[in-house]
Amino acid sequence: MVELKVPMFPESVADGTLSEWHKQEGDFVNEGDIVAEIETDKVVLEVPAVASGVLTGVKKQAGDIVLSEESLAFISEDGKAPSVESKPEESEAPKAKSGAEIDVKAPVFPESVADGTVSEWHKKEGDSVAEGDVIAEIETDKVVLEVPATTNGVISKILKTEGSTVVSAELIAKITEGAVATANKAEEKSEVAQAASGTEPHLIPSARKAFNASGLDSAKGIEGTGKKGRITSGDVKAAQKPQQAIQPQGARYEKRVKMTRLRQTIANRLVEVQHTNAILTTFNEVDMTAVMELRKKYKDLFAKEHDTKLGFMSFFIKAATEALKKFPDVNASIDGDEIVYHNYFDIGIAVGTDRGLVVPVLRDTDTKGLAQIEKDVLEMALKGRDGKLSLEDMKGGTFTITNGGTYGSMLSTPIINSPQSAILGMHNIVDRPMVVNGEIKIRPIMYLAMSYDHRIIDGSTSVKFLKMIKELLEDPARILLQV
């Protein structure tokens, strides 16, 4: 029997949400098969099978909160689904005798979380529960954690009521161990009675998330297709369109949608950057004639030779890399009372996705040519679109480039991607009148903006840095010659 665990999270990630199981309990899996996905505030992580065998002992359901390296399930390597007598939960630890009181404790909090608040009890004293049922929720300053029942039985004591403050692994309730069948029957009767009474049904985490985003006023009318009639996220989505269709034409209404974990993280970090850094922005404009003519002349040959298209981003990345070599302050960051100068060039590319903004990093751009950079940019963009970026893909970075021009932006003031000290903003290319050798000419012009941390970068340095990028782009041969 092999244990299947959550991947190890980096220190900056406290927890994640089990977004989807690709395999069901009892399915046969091959080593390396993707059996589940876990969504963090940064990326979606895949959970591969660590051995070939039958998936069993699933402990977490879609929508559940999980911690780094937490146990998710087991894989039986003998190729057979284990019988009830050989379930891993029963073989790992002997069950207490019927009638014994089993402790229910708060989850173990990450080091950065001091305490939490019992926000809701889904069960009350005297209620029957099955092992794994979510009986309570604890809200911390970062996330809401679910408390599962640790055994089958009846809740005999609730030691922490709603609103009580609890610390990591604190005792919050006791369960008197009883027969599984009794607990299941009681649960089924409870759910049937709840539906018959017309009260608001309890939603599992994934269904609650879908309901919050649906705009529906009530879950009473949703028909549950899940186990024992439970409402699933699919049931919520199926009920969404018919109810929205009866909205009277021209009706004024509001809906509240809970922010995704990624959106919450983006919001918190952007506000933190504004409060921490002394942000200023300098501007310039670049005549894109030379780059556009170069692309037009060689794009077909380039694509044939390198099996990738020649875009604008590779020119900007190479120009920024050359400028970073000349101005090391821009490639540095502040750590406490020290300035850290990076002797490598890892440039982040801001990518907009359906989930929000992500910034994958291109490593060692000083060692790569235009073709390899174009391939790397495309690979990162596709992984970002599909939610396949890994934590390693977005780790580090010494400078960032964002391109608002793809959305039609003429000019903006980008926000620094902390702990970096500067960010370059690209914008749309527009034909504008320019004075060239005393004559007015129409040229393709892009406005550039560079936001920088004035604590570490002087104004004159920022202006010279941006001016160098402009000059390199207007004479792209200098990029290739590195002069």
N, C-alpha and C positions, 0 to 999 in steps of 0.2 A: 504494500500500500504506500503510495507516494503522495505527499502533501502538495497541494497547489496553492501558492501564495501570491499576494499582491506584489508587483515589482517594488524595488526599493526606491522611495522618493528622495529627492535632494532635500537639504535642510530648509530651503525656502518654500517647500510644499508641505502643508500640514496634513492634508487628507485628500481623498478623491471620492468620486461617485461611481459605483458600478453601473455603467450606462447600458450594457447589453451582454447577454449570454449568447454566444454563437452555437453552443452545444447544450443539450439538455441532460439532466441526470439520467443515467442508463445508456447514454450514447457511447459508442466506441470512438476513441480519438487516437490519432497517431502522434508521436513525439514531434513537436514543432507546430502542430495545428493551433490556430488561434481559437481559443475557447471562450474568451471574454474580452471586453474593453472597459477601461477605467478612465473616466474624465477627471482631470485636475483643473486648476484655474489657469493652467498654461497649455497643456496638450492632452490628447487622447492616447493612452498607453494600451498596447495590446498585451494580453496575457496568453503566452503559448503553453501548450501541454509539455510538461517536463518528462513525460514518459508515455509509452503506448499502453492503452488499456481502456477500462470503462470508467467514465466519470461518475462519481458517487459522492455522497455526503456533502451536497452543496449547502453551504452555510449562509451565503449572502444572495439576495435577490436583486434584480435590476432596480436601481434607485437608492440602494443602501449606501450609506457612508462607510468608507473603508480607510484604514490606516496603512502606513508603509509596512510591507512584509506581513500583513495580517493573513490568516488562513482563510481561503475561499472554499476549498473542496478537497476531495481526494481522488486519486486515480488508482483503480485496482488493476495491477499488472497481470493478473492471471487471465484476463480477457473475459471475465464474467462479472456481471453485476453482483455485488455481495448480497447475501441473504440478510434478513432482518437481524439474525443472530450475530452476523459478522460486520455490522456497520462500524465504521472507524470510531464514531463517537462513543460506542459502547465498549470497544476493545481497548481504547486508550486509557480510560479511567473507569473503575468499577462504579456502577450506579449505587446511590445510597438506597437503603431499604425504603419501601413504601411508607409514607408518613413522616419521613425525615424532612427537616427544614433546610432548604438550600438558599444560600445567599445570592442576592442580585446586587451587583455593584455598578457604579458609574464606569463608563469606558476609561481606559488609560488615555489621558490628555497628552498632546505634544508638549515639549518643554516650554514653548512660547505661550501656552495657555495656563493661566493660574487657577481658574475655577470656572464654573458654569452655573446655570440656573435651570431647575426642573421646569420646563415650559408646559408640558402636558403629560398626563397619564392617560393612556388608551385603555387601560384596564383598571378596575377598582378592587378593593379587598373582597374576597369571596368569589371572584371571577376565575373560571377555568382557563388555562393557557396551555399551548403546545410549545415545545422547545423550538426556539427560533422566532416565535411571535414577537413583534415589536410591542412592548408594553408601555414604554415611556420615551420621551424626547428630552434631551438636555441641550440648551442653547448656550454657546460660548460666544466670545467676541468675534469669532471667525467662522463658525459653522454650527449647524444643528446636528447633534449626534443621537443616533437611535440606540435604545437599550433593549436588547432581545431577552426573552425568557431563557434561562439557563437549563431548564428541565420541563417535563410535563407535570402539571399539577394545578394547584389552586393558590392564588395569591393570598397569603395569610396575614401579612403585615406590610404596610407602606410606611416607611420610616422618614421619607422626605416628601412633603406635599408640594403641589405646584407653587412655584415662586421661591422655593427654598434654594439656597446656594449650596453647591456641592463641589468637592475637590476630586481630583483624579482617583479613580478606583475606590471611592467611598461607598459604604454599604447604604443602599437606598430602599431595599425591600427584601422580603423573604417569601419563598414559595414552598408550600407543603407538597412534597412529591406525591403524585397519584397516578392512576391508570391513564395511559395514552388515549384509549377509546373514550373514556369518560370526558376527557378534556376536549377531544375533537367533537363529540356530540354536543357538548355544551356550547362550543364555539359556533357550530353550525346552527344550533337553535338561536343563539344570540344574533347571528347575522340575518337569519330569516325573520326573526322578530323585529330587528331594526328596520329591515326593508318594509315589513308589513305595517309598522307603526308610522311610517312616513317621516321619520327623523332623518337628519342629514347623515348619510353613510360615511363610515371611515374609509379614507383612501390610502392605499399603499403609496410609498414615496414617489415612484415613477408616475403613478396616476395623479397624485397631488400636484406634481410639477406640471403635467400636461393640463390639468384643470386650471391652475393659476394663470397659465398662458392662453387659455381658451376664450376668456371673456364670458363664459357661462355663469349664470347667477346661482345655480344650485345643481348639486349632483344627484338629487332625488330621482329624477327621471331617467338617469343613465342605467341601461341594462348591463349588468356585469356578466362577462363571459369567462372570467377566470375561475380558479379553483374555489369551490364552495360559493360561487356566485360573486366573488370579489370583482370590483371594477378595476380594469387595467387601463393603461395609457391609451391603448387602441380603442377601448370603449369610449373614452372621453373624446378622442378625435372623431369617432364615428358619430357621436351625438352633437358635435360642434356645429356642423354645417346646417342641419335642419333647424336648430334653434336660432341660429343667426339669420336664417332666411325669413323668419317671421317678424324681424325687426321692421316696424312701420317705416315707410319711405320718409327720409328727411329727419328721422328721430335723432335727438341729441343724447349721447350717452358717453360714458367713460368706462375704461377698464383698467385694472391694475395688473401688471405683469411683473412677477418677481425677476430681479436681475439675475442673469446667469453668473456662475462663479467667475468666468473669465471677465465679464463686464464689471463685476464688483472689484476684481483685482486691478483692472485698467483704471477704474475711477479712483481707487485709493492711491495708486502709485502716481498718477498724474497730479493729484492734489499734493501729494508728498513732495514731488519734484518742484512744484511751484513754491512750496513753503521753504524748501531746503536750499535751492540753487538761486544764484543771482542771475536770472536769465535776461539776456539782451539778444536782439536779432539784427544782423547786418544784411544788406541787399545788394544785388548787382544784376546785370543782364548779360546774356551771352548770345552772340550771333551763331546760330546753328548751321550756317551755310556749308562750312567745310565738312562737318560731320555728316550732314545729309547727302552731300555730293559723294563722299567716300562710300557711304552705305549704298547709294544708288549704283555706283560704278562696280562695286564688288559683291553685292548681296547674293547674287546667283552663284558666283564662284565660291564664295564663303560657305554657303549652304551645302554645295556639292562636296567641298573639300572636308568640312567639319561636321556635316550632318546636323547643323543647328542654324537658326536664323541669327543674323547680325542685328541686334537692337541698339537702343540708346544707352541702356543701363550699364553695359560693360564699359563704355567710354567714360561714364561718370565715375564708376568704381575705380578704374585705372587712374583717372585724373585726381580723384580724392586720395588715392594711395600715394601718388607722387607728391601731393601737397602735404600729406601727413609726414612724409619723410623729412621735408624741409621745415615743418613746424611741429616739433615733438610735443609742445604744450597742448595742442589740439588732440593728440593721441594719448593724453594722460588722463588720470582721474584722481579724485581726492579720497583718501582713506584716513579718517580721523584728522590728525594734524600733519599728515604726510601726503606728498604728491607722488603717485605711482606712475612712472614713465614706462610705457609698454614698448618693447623692442620688436613687436610683431604687429601685423595689420589684419585684424579680423573685423570685417565690415558687415553690419547688420542691414537687412533690407526689409523695410516695413511692408507687410503684406496684409491687405484687407480680406477677411474671410466672412462667411455667414455667422461664425461664432464671435467675431470681433477682430481686433488688430493683433497680429503676431509678428515677431521680428526674428526670423531665422538668420543665422550668421554664416557668412562666407569666410573661411579660414585662409590665412596667408595669401592675401590677394596680391602681394608683391611678387609672388612666385608664379602667378598664373597669367596666361595670355587671354585675349579677348574671347576666343572660342571656348575655353574651359570655364570662364566666368559666365558666359551666356548659358552654357549647359547647367552650371550650378544654380543660376538664378531660376531657370525653368524648372529644375527639379524641386527646389524649395517652394516655388509658387504652386506647383501641383500637389505637393505634400501638404501645404497649408490649406489649399482648397478642399482636399479630401480628409482633413483632420488627422493626417498621419505624421506630422512633425513630432520628433522625439525631443525629450528634454535636452539632450546633447546638441541637437540642431540649433537650439535657441540659447545655449549657455555662453556667457561671456560677451565678447564684442567690444571693440574700442572706439567705434564711430558708426553712425547710422545714416542711411539715406532713405528718404521717403519721397514718393512720387505722386503728388496730388494732381498732376497733369493728366493722369489716366481718367480722372473723374471730371476734368474740365476746369480745374482750379487755375486762376490767373496768378494769385499771390496768397501766401499764408505765412504764419509764424509758427513753425513746428516746435513741439515741446521735446526737450532733451530726454533721451532714454537713459535714465540713471542706472548705474553710476558713471556713465560716460559724460564727457564734458561738452560735446557739440553734436549737432545734427544738421544735415544738409537737406533742404527742401527743393525738389524739382517741381516745375509747373508746366502748363500747356505751352505749345509752340504756336505763336501767332505771327502772321505777316504784319510787320510794322514799318513805318518810314524811318530810315536811318540816314545820317549824313556820312557819306563815304567819299573821301577825297574831294570834299567841297561840293558834292552832288547828293541830292536826295534819292536814295534807293530803297526799294521794298525788300526787307530781309526777314527771314524766319527767326524770331526772337523768343528766348525763354527767360523769364525772371527767375533768379536764384535767391534763396533765403537761407541764411545759416544762423541758427540760434546757438548760443554758447553760454557757458557758465563763467561769468565775469570774475568769479573768485580766483580762477586759475588762468583764464585767457584774457589778455589785455585787448582793448578795442583795436589797437593798431595791428595786432597779430591776426585777429579775426578778419579784418579787411584785407590784409595781404594774402591770407590763406584763400579766401574766396576769389580774390583777383587772380591768383595763380590757377585755380580751377578754370576760371573763365578763359584765361590765356591758353591753357592746354587744349581746351575744347575748340577754340577758334583756330588752333593750329595743331590738329591731332597727330601730325607726324612727330611732334615732341613727346607724345605719350609713348609711341613705339620706340623712339630713340632714348627715352628717359633723360631728356635734357630740359 
